[in-house]
Amino acid sequence: MTDHTLLPCPFCGGEAHLFDGYWVECTKCGCQTPETFEEVAISAWNRRTPPAAVSAAPAAPTEARDE
């Protein structure tokens, strides 16, 4: 059985719907998957790029020392 849970639109956060069992489309901005089989369309819509690694904040500048 296919999980029909659709994530929000990756571009605008709008609600997504499966249309005719062949493609997923955002109801807010119109972004959509290519027309294909239901399982493929849902999988493609829900696929996300992993978040970029957050680098550590730059170190605070240090004062020059007189040696």
SULQUIFEN-V25184 format. One record per backbone hydrogen bond with DSSP energy under -0.5 kcal/mol. NH is the residue of the N-H (numbers start at 1). CO is the residue of the C=O. If there is no record, write none. Layout:
BEGIN
{{NH & CO} {NH & CO}}
END
This chain:
BEGIN
{{4 & 2} {9 & 14} {13 & 9} {17 & 25} {19 & 17} {19 & 23} {20 & 18} {22 & 19} {23 & 19} {25 & 17} {26 & 31} {27 & 15} {30 & 26} {33 & 24} {36 & 22} {41 & 37} {42 & 38} {43 & 39} {44 & 40} {45 & 41} {46 & 42} {47 & 43} {55 & 53} {67 & 65}}
END
